């Protein structure tokens, strides 16, 4: 009985954020954006055109959570599921641009296990969200037709994005292996 309580407490407790997203970069775009790592210690809202610029954004959500149930992913893991008992760190990556096509990447401090890229899988994993962030227009999250996200074959901690941005933007949730950076905080 005690291990179950520990898992449930870990699932709902937020670890310090540290530097789980290490960096990102836009390598091609129509516009003048850059990668911006958002600080979740300062409250903000995401979605519903709250940013409307050319930047690629990322922020860390809950870190080092032991999954008590498997979670479905759209990209990554060949079986489409990250199994129960896996320790994951959750991250949110998005463009909320006015228009244009954007290509870039985001580097994490641990290999990527999978990506929730559509509304259903994002909604099902909202329990891993950072409670200091307000998520708006959640029914419009995910990728649209023609948008692509992939994990670098040679660098499994790098997520590539190719997104045609417009309102309301493109949003994905990235699950990485246990974050060593969060453990050191």
Secondary structure by P-SEA (a helix, b strand, c coil): caaaaaaaaaaccccccccccccccccccccbbbbbbbbcccccccccccccccbbbbbbccccccccbbbbbccccccccccccccbbbbbbbccccbbbbbbccccccccccccccaaaaaaacccccccccccccccccccccbbbbcccccccbbbbbccccccbbbbbbbbccccccccc
